[in-house]
Amino acid sequence: MHVAAQDSLVYCSEGSPESFNPQRTLSGTARSATAGTIYNRLVEFEETSTRLVPSLAESWSISEDRKVYTFQLREGVKFHQTKYFSPTRNFNADDVLFSFNRQLVKNHPYHLVGGGVYQYFQGMGMNTLIQSVEKLDDYKVKITLNKPEAPFLANLAMPFMSILSAEYAEKLTQENNKDQIDSLPVGTGPFVFSRYLKGSTIRYKANKNYFEGQSEIANLIFSITPDASVRFQKMKKGECQIAVYPSPADLKSIQAHKDMRLVEQDGLNIGYLAMNTEKAPFNNVLVRRAIAHALDKNSYINAIYLDNAIPAINPYPPVMWSYNENVTTYEHNIEKARKLLAEAGFPNGFSTTLWTLPVNRPYNPNGRKMGEMMQQDLAKIGIKAELVSYDWATYLDKVKRGEHEIVQMGWTGDNGDPDNFLYTLFSCDSVDRGSNNSRYCKGDFDQLITLARQESDMSKREKMYSDALSIFANDVPVIPIAHAKVYRAVSKKVEGDVMNAFEMDIFYNLYMRN
C-alpha cells in the first residue's frame, strides 16, 4: 500500500534498542523506541517540562504518612490489536499489578523471563521500597511503601514503570512463549509495533484507538543509522525527517539548510570515564586522582563537542538543584598526576584497557576519538591504555557485569531529581544491579544519598546531596567529562516539539505539512 508522504515520518536513530520492553532497558535508544511510542504509565511528564500529569491513572491520593498511594485508573483504555494479539478486555488494575509485580516479586511467573534483572527498577531501589501493589477494584490500585520516598511519584513516570498487558502475558504462558513479551510488544500507547529488522528498521502504525486520540503520523519508521554523517546525508536527501545526535561538525550546515531546522536543548546529561573500583589498581584513590589530573577535558570539549558542551565537575549538570561547585576539582596537570601515580606505587605507570563507546551518545558524540585523545593523555604519565569496543548491546551487557577496567559511559536524567543520578549510578545497591559502572560503594556517601530520598524537606535534601557530592569528588570513582547540549536535525515539514525535557523523542504530537 502506498502511503502519502505527509502521513509517514522517518526517524534516523543511532542504534538498535536492546529490547522492546522498557522494564529491561537502560539506553536512551530503547527509551524513544518503546516508552514514548508503544506504552503509557500511570502518570507522565508533561511533554516539555518535568511537571507530572495524569495518564493511565486519572487521579491519586497520598496518605498522611506518605507511605500509601491510591490510584484511580482511567476507564475505556484499549490495548493494541496486533497480528500476534487481540485483546478481549480494556486496561484495568490487573495490568498494573502484572507490570509492577513482574519486577518486584521474585516468584512472579514472569520475574525470571529474560534473566530476572530489572536494572532500573532495582537500581533505583524500588524492589526494597515497595511493600505491596494491591487491586482494590478493577479501577483502583493501592501501592504501599516501606518508607516515605520523595521522588516516588516522579519515578512512576519513568520508562521502566510502563504498563504491559496481563492478558497478553497469560496468552503467552499458555503458548509456552513467555519471552515474546519483550520482543513483540503490546501496550496502550500512541503507536502500535508492526515489525523490526535488527540493525535496520522498526515500523509502527498509529493506534486508531488511542485514548487521547489518534496521532497525525499514520506510519512511524525508525531507520537505524549508526553513523552521524550518514544520518545527515539521509536528511539532505529527504530520506528521514528527524535525525538524532548530529555531528558537531554538521551543526552549522544544518542551520543553513533551507529544508531543515536545528533543535537545541541544554542536556540533562553527564559524559564520564568510569574506573572499576573493584579491580586493582583502580581500587586505589591515588591512581584515580592521577588519571583525573592527566585528562585534558577542555581539549575534548574543543575537539569532540566543538565547544557545544561545558566541562563537568559534578556527576550532573548545573541546571539540577543541589549542584555543588565547591567540590575538589582536578585541573589538567601532568606533573601532579605523575607524582600521585608514583605515590600509589606506580612510578613507571601500568597497562590497562580503555573501553570506548561504539555509538554516538548525547553525552559523547565520538567515543573512539575521545578514546584516542585519552590514550595520549594517559601515555604522558606512563599508563598504556589499549582501546577496546563492542557493539552497543554487548558493551552495555559487559559493563553491567563489571568486566571492564576503564570505560566511557554517561547518563541522561529521567525525572529532574538528583536521586536519579546519584542513587541509580553510584549507590551500593546499584553495584549488584549493574547500573553502577564504577562499582563504587562507600558507606558515608551511600548513607547520605539513601537518607536524602526519604527526606521531604527540600533544604535538608539539598544539603545531603551537596555533602554527598563533596565525598564523591574526593573519591573520584568516575571522572566527569562534559555536559553536552543536545541536538536534533528536523525537516521543516515537521511541526511540533520533538524532544521532551529528558531527551526522549516524542512523536505523538508531531504532524507533517506538505
C-alpha positions in Angstrom: 0.0 0.0 0.0 1.3 3.4 -0.9 1.1 5.9 1.9 1.0 9.7 1.3 4.4 11.1 2.3 2.9 13.5 4.9 1.4 10.6 6.8 4.8 8.9 7.3 7.6 10.1 9.5 11.1 8.5 9.2 13.3 8.9 12.2 17.0 8.3 11.8 18.1 6.7 15.1 21.7 5.9 16.1 21.3 2.3 17.3 19.0 -0.7 17.9 17.1 -1.0 21.2 18.3 -3.8 23.5 14.7 -4.9 24.0 11.1 -3.7 23.3 10.2 -3.7 27.0 11.4 -0.6 28.8 11.4 -2.5 32.1 14.5 -4.3 30.7 16.4 -1.4 29.1 18.6 1.5 30.2 19.6 3.2 27.0 18.1 6.4 25.6 18.0 4.5 22.2 15.5 2.0 23.7 13.6 4.7 25.6 12.5 6.5 22.4 11.7 3.2 20.6 9.4 1.9 23.4 8.3 4.2 26.2 7.3 7.2 24.1 5.8 5.1 21.3 4.3 1.8 22.5 3.5 2.3 26.2 2.0 4.6 28.8 2.5 4.9 32.5 0.1 5.7 35.4 1.5 9.3 35.4 3.6 11.1 32.7 5.7 14.1 32.5 4.2 17.0 30.6 5.7 17.0 27.1 8.2 19.8 27.5 8.6 20.1 31.3 9.1 18.0 34.4 5.5 18.6 35.7 3.6 15.4 36.3 0.2 14.9 34.6 -2.4 12.0 34.8 -2.2 9.3 32.2 -3.4 5.7 32.8 -4.3 7.0 36.4 -6.8 9.8 36.3 -6.1 10.8 39.9 -4.3 9.7 43.0 -4.2 10.3 46.8 -1.3 10.0 49.2 -1.7 9.0 52.9 -0.6 11.4 55.6 2.5 9.3 56.5 3.4 9.4 52.7 3.6 5.6 52.5 0.3 4.7 50.8 -0.5 5.8 47.2 -4.0 5.1 45.9 -4.6 5.5 42.1 -7.9 5.8 40.4 -7.4 4.3 36.9 -8.7 5.6 33.6 -11.6 3.5 32.1 -12.1 2.6 28.5 -8.4 2.4 27.5 -7.7 -0.3 24.9 -4.6 -2.4 24.4 -3.1 -2.7 20.9 -4.6 -5.0 18.4 -1.7 -6.7 16.5 -1.0 -9.6 14.2 0.0 -11.6 17.3 -2.6 -10.5 19.9 -6.2 -9.4 20.0 -7.3 -8.1 23.4 -10.7 -9.1 24.8 -10.8 -6.5 27.6 -9.8 -3.0 28.3 -6.8 -1.9 30.5 -7.5 -2.4 34.3 -5.9 -2.9 37.7 -4.7 -6.4 36.7 -2.3 -4.9 34.1 -0.8 -2.5 36.8 -0.3 -5.4 39.2 1.3 -7.6 36.4 3.6 -4.8 35.3 4.9 -3.8 38.7 4.9 -7.3 40.3 6.8 -8.8 37.5 9.8 -6.6 38.6 9.0 -6.7 42.3 8.0 -10.3 43.2 10.8 -12.9 42.9 8.4 -15.8 42.5 6.2 -14.0 40.0 5.7 -16.2 36.9 7.3 -13.6 34.7 10.1 -12.4 37.0 12.8 -14.6 35.6 11.7 -14.2 31.9 14.7 -12.6 30.2 17.0 -13.2 33.1 15.3 -11.6 36.1 17.3 -8.4 36.0 15.4 -5.1 36.1 18.3 -2.7 36.2 16.3 0.5 36.6 13.7 -0.9 39.0 16.3 -2.5 41.2 19.0 0.2 40.6 16.6 2.8 42.0 15.8 0.7 45.0 12.1 0.1 44.0 12.5 -3.6 45.0 13.2 -2.6 48.6 10.9 0.4 48.7 7.6 -1.1 47.5 6.0 -3.3 50.1 2.9 -4.3 48.0 0.8 -3.4 45.0 -2.9 -4.3 45.6 -6.0 -4.2 43.5 -8.9 -2.6 45.4 -11.3 -2.9 42.5 -11.0 -3.1 38.7 -10.0 0.6 38.5 -8.4 1.2 41.8 -4.8 0.3 42.9 -3.1 0.8 46.2 0.8 0.9 46.4 2.2 0.7 49.9 5.8 1.7 50.6 8.1 0.5 53.3 9.2 4.1 54.0 8.3 7.5 52.5 10.3 8.5 49.4 10.3 12.0 47.9 10.9 11.1 44.2 8.4 8.1 44.2 5.6 9.7 42.1 8.1 11.2 39.6 9.7 7.7 39.3 6.4 6.2 38.3 6.5 8.4 35.2 9.8 6.9 34.0 10.0 4.3 31.2 10.6 1.3 33.4 7.2 1.8 35.0 5.4 1.3 31.7 2.2 -0.8 31.7 2.1 -4.1 29.9 -0.9 -6.3 29.2 -1.6 -9.0 31.7 -3.9 -10.7 29.2 -1.2 -10.9 26.6 1.2 -12.4 29.2 -1.5 -15.0 30.0 -1.8 -16.0 26.4 2.0 -16.3 26.0 2.1 -18.5 29.1 -0.5 -20.9 27.6 1.6 -21.0 24.4 4.8 -21.6 26.3 6.2 -18.5 24.7 6.8 -16.0 27.5 10.0 -14.5 26.0 7.9 -12.9 23.3 6.5 -10.3 25.7 9.8 -8.4 25.5 10.3 -8.7 21.7 6.8 -8.5 20.3 5.3 -5.7 22.5 1.7 -4.8 23.4 1.0 -1.5 25.1 -1.7 1.2 25.2 0.5 3.9 23.7 0.0 6.1 20.6 1.8 3.7 18.2 1.4 0.0 17.6 4.5 -2.1 16.9 4.5 -3.5 13.4 7.9 -5.1 12.7 11.6 -5.0 13.4 14.6 -5.8 11.2 17.6 -5.9 13.6 20.1 -3.1 12.8 17.9 -1.8 10.0 14.3 -0.6 10.7 11.5 -0.5 13.2 7.9 0.1 11.9 4.9 1.3 13.8 1.4 2.3 12.9 -0.8 4.9 14.6 -3.0 3.5 17.3 -6.5 4.2 16.0 -8.0 3.5 19.5 -5.6 5.7 21.4 -7.4 7.2 24.4 -6.0 10.7 23.8 -6.9 10.5 20.1 -5.1 9.1 17.0 -1.7 10.6 16.0 -1.5 12.6 12.8 1.5 10.4 12.0 0.0 7.2 10.4 3.3 5.4 9.9 6.4 5.9 12.1 9.6 4.3 10.8 12.9 4.1 12.7 15.8 4.0 10.2 18.7 2.7 12.3 21.8 4.6 11.1 24.8 4.4 13.5 27.0 7.0 11.5 26.1 10.6 12.2 27.4 11.8 8.8 25.2 9.2 7.0 22.2 10.4 9.0 22.9 13.9 7.8 23.1 12.7 4.2 19.7 11.0 4.6 18.2 14.2 5.9 19.6 16.1 2.9 18.0 13.5 0.5 14.7 13.7 2.4 15.0 10.0 3.4 14.4 10.9 7.0 12.6 13.8 8.7 14.4 13.7 12.1 18.0 12.7 12.8 19.4 12.3 16.3 22.8 13.4 17.6 24.1 15.3 14.5 27.9 15.5 14.4 29.1 18.8 15.9 30.9 19.5 12.6 27.5 19.5 10.8 25.6 21.8 13.1 26.3 25.0 11.0 25.3 23.2 7.8 22.0 22.1 9.3 21.2 25.6 10.5 22.0 27.0 7.0 20.0 24.3 5.1 16.8 25.6 3.6 14.8 22.4 4.4 16.0 21.8 7.9 15.9 23.3 11.4 18.3 22.6 14.3 16.5 21.8 17.6 18.8 22.5 20.5 18.4 21.8 24.2 20.7 22.0 27.3 21.3 18.4 28.1 20.3 16.9 31.5 23.3 14.7 31.0 26.8 13.7 32.0 29.5 12.0 29.9 32.1 10.4 32.2 35.0 8.0 32.4 34.4 5.2 35.0 37.2 3.3 36.7 36.2 -0.1 38.0 37.0 0.4 41.7 36.7 -3.4 42.4 39.8 -4.0 40.2 43.4 -3.1 41.1 44.9 -0.6 40.6 41.7 1.4 40.3 40.8 0.5 43.9 43.5 3.0 44.9 42.2 6.5 45.2 45.6 8.0 44.3 45.6 6.2 40.9 42.1 7.6 40.3 43.2 11.1 41.2 46.3 10.8 39.0 44.1 9.8 36.0 41.7 12.7 36.8 44.7 15.1 36.6 46.0 13.5 33.4 42.9 14.0 31.3 42.6 17.3 29.4 38.8 17.8 29.5 38.9 21.2 27.7 40.7 19.7 24.7 38.0 17.0 24.4 35.3 19.7 24.6 37.0 21.7 22.0 37.9 18.8 19.6 34.9 16.4 20.0 32.0 18.6 21.1 33.3 21.6 19.1 32.5 23.7 22.3 28.9 22.6 22.4 29.3 21.4 25.9 30.6 22.6 29.3 33.3 20.9 31.4 31.8 18.7 34.2 32.8 18.8 37.9 29.7 17.1 39.4 28.1 13.9 38.1 25.1 16.0 37.0 24.7 19.4 35.3 24.5 22.9 36.9 20.7 23.1 36.0 19.9 20.5 38.6 19.1 21.7 42.1 21.8 20.8 44.7 24.7 21.2 42.2 27.8 21.9 44.2 30.6 23.9 42.6 32.8 23.9 45.7 33.9 20.3 45.4 37.5 19.2 44.8 38.4 19.5 41.2 41.3 18.1 39.2 42.9 20.5 36.8 44.9 19.1 33.9 48.3 18.8 35.5 50.7 16.1 34.2 53.3 16.7 36.9 50.8 16.3 39.7 49.4 13.2 38.0 52.9 11.6 37.8 53.6 12.4 41.4 50.3 10.8 42.6 51.0 7.7 40.5 54.4 7.3 42.0 52.9 7.8 45.5 50.5 5.0 44.6 53.4 2.7 43.8 53.4 3.0 40.0 56.3 5.3 39.2 56.5 3.8 35.7 52.8 3.6 35.1 51.0 0.4 34.1 49.0 -1.2 31.3 45.2 -1.3 31.1 42.2 -1.4 28.7 40.0 1.6 27.9 36.6 0.8 26.5 35.3 3.4 24.0 31.6 4.0 23.2 30.6 2.3 19.9 27.7 4.7 19.2 27.1 8.5 19.3 25.5 9.4 22.6 24.0 12.7 23.6 26.8 13.0 26.2 29.6 11.9 23.9 29.4 12.4 20.1 32.6 10.4 19.3 33.7 7.8 21.8 36.5 6.5 19.6 38.1 9.9 19.0 37.8 10.7 22.7 39.4 7.4 23.5 42.4 8.2 21.3 42.8 11.6 23.0 42.5 10.0 26.4 45.0 7.3 25.4 47.6 10.0 24.5 47.0 11.9 27.8 47.4 8.7 29.8 50.6 7.8 27.9 52.1 11.0 29.3 52.0 9.6 32.8 53.1 6.1 31.8 49.7 4.4 31.5 49.5 2.3 28.4 45.8 2.1 27.5 44.6 -0.3 24.8 41.4 0.8 23.2 38.6 -1.8 23.1 35.0 -1.6 21.9 32.0 -3.9 21.2 28.6 -3.5 19.6 26.2 -1.4 21.8 24.2 -4.2 23.3 27.3 -6.3 24.1 29.1 -3.2 25.5 26.2 -2.4 27.9 26.0 -6.1 29.0 29.7 -6.5 29.7 29.8 -3.2 31.6 26.8 -4.3 33.7 28.8 -7.5 34.6 31.8 -5.4 35.6 34.2 -6.9 33.0 35.8 -3.5 32.2 38.8 -1.7 33.7 38.2 1.9 32.5 35.1 2.6 30.4 33.4 5.6 28.7 29.8 5.9 29.8 27.2 8.6 30.5 23.7 9.2 31.7 20.7 11.4 30.8 18.3 12.2 33.7 14.8 10.9 33.6 12.9 12.8 36.3 14.7 16.0 37.2 15.8 14.7 40.6 19.5 14.3 41.8 18.5 10.9 43.1 18.1 9.7 39.5 21.9 10.3 39.0 23.4 9.5 42.5 21.4 6.5 43.6 21.0 4.9 40.2 24.6 5.3 39.2 26.6 5.2 42.5 24.7 3.5 45.3 26.0 0.3 46.8 22.6 -1.2 45.8 23.2 -0.3 42.2 26.6 -2.3 42.0 24.7 -5.6 42.1 22.0 -4.3 39.8 24.6 -3.4 37.2 23.9 0.4 36.7 26.9 1.4 38.9 29.7 1.4 36.2 32.5 2.3 38.7 31.3 -0.4 41.2 31.7 2.3 43.8 30.3 1.6 47.3 31.2 3.9 50.1 29.4 3.9 53.5 29.2 7.6 54.3 28.2 8.6 50.7 25.7 5.8 50.5 24.1 6.7 53.8 23.6 10.4 52.6 22.0 9.5 49.3 19.8 6.9 50.9 18.6 9.3 53.6 18.0 12.1 51.1 15.4 10.0 49.2 13.4 9.6 52.4 13.5 13.3 53.3 10.6 15.6 52.1 12.2 18.9 53.3 13.9 20.3 50.2 16.5 22.3 52.0 17.6 19.2 54.0 17.7 17.1 50.9 19.8 19.8 49.1 22.3 19.8 52.0 22.6 16.0 52.0 23.3 15.9 48.2 25.7 18.7 48.4 27.7 16.9 51.2 27.5 13.6 49.1 29.0 15.4 46.1 32.0 16.5 48.2 32.7 12.9 49.3 32.3 11.8 45.7 34.7 14.3 44.3 37.4 13.3 46.8 36.9 9.6 46.0 36.7 10.3 42.2 35.3 6.8 41.1 34.4 8.4 37.8 35.9 11.4 36.1 33.0 13.7 35.0 34.0 15.0 31.5 31.2 17.1 30.0 27.6 18.2 30.0 26.6 18.4 26.3 24.0 20.3 24.5 21.6 18.0 22.7 20.6 18.5 19.1 18.2 17.1 16.5 18.2 17.8 12.8 14.5 18.2 11.9 12.8 18.7 8.5 10.9 22.0 8.2 7.9 19.8 7.2 7.7 18.5 10.8 5.6 20.6 13.2 5.5 20.2 17.0 8.0 19.6 19.8 10.4 16.7 19.1 12.3 16.3 22.4 10.9 16.2 25.9 12.8 17.6 29.0 14.6 14.3 29.4 15.8 14.0 25.8 13.3 11.3 24.9 11.9 11.8 21.4 8.1 12.0 21.4 6.2 11.5 18.1 2.6 11.6 19.2 2.0 15.4 18.8 4.0 15.8 15.7 2.5 16.3 12.3 3.8 16.8 8.8 2.9 19.6 6.4 3.4 19.5 2.6 
